[in-house]
Amino acid sequence: MTYRLLRLILSLVAYVTLRPQVVGLHNVPRRGPVILASNHLSFLDSVIIPLVVPRHITFIAKAEYFTGRGLKGRLSRWFFTTMGHIPVDRDDPRAGQRSLQDALRVLERGGAFGIYPEGTRSRDGKLHPGHTGVAWLALAGHATVVPVALVGTDKVQPVGRRLPRPARGIQVRFGAPIDPSRQIAAGVRPAQARRELTDHVMASIHTMSGQALADH
């Protein structure tokens, strides 16, 4: 109930102040395991996507959002816990694999999981190569992948800015669903299959976002 109330309040605020344009929402399955794989331009991305998708989307969030002190720390912990996000300690070398296991459990329950294949926010506005964790999850969780392209969130809340500023021009574009089982040719090695599937996802994001590609 708390999640629904929080989502309703944030949705009203977002649509009044930002008026995000949503394209291709019909591509998101209404039930069953699904991965929303998006580019990452701003902290705002993890707020906007759950607000426009009529499903509970779980994201990975850095552990600092759950461990802060004082009023700000308590508010942050309440918000990310209420949204159902999963904390990950980025200083732990094993945290990445554990977070994938947590995400896999979400998919095994038939849930929706949001992931940024680039691994972190783009600081130069370019689209960087995707890590193959998204493909590992899709294959292990038998989950459809829906590419997502965010446009304009970096203008509303650039990297380093604490609070978003009221602005228009945000777009959330959902691409055609990708069935991982159909992307793998017979005899392809698992590592190569994960790379090819990840590249397919990133190519779809690139087409929709129009971002320049990073050199590496």
ABEGO torsion letter per residue (X at the ends): XAAAAAAAAAAAAAAAAAGBBBBGAAABBABEBBBBBBBBABAAAAAAAAAABABBBBBBBBAAAAABBEAAAAAAAAAAAAAGBBBBBAABAAAAAAAAAAAAAAAAAGBBBBBBAAGBBBAAGBBBBBBAAAAAAAAAAGBBBBBBBBBGAAAABBBGBABBBBBBGBBBBBBBBBBAAAABBBGBBAAAAAAAAAAAAAAAAAAAAGBBBBAX
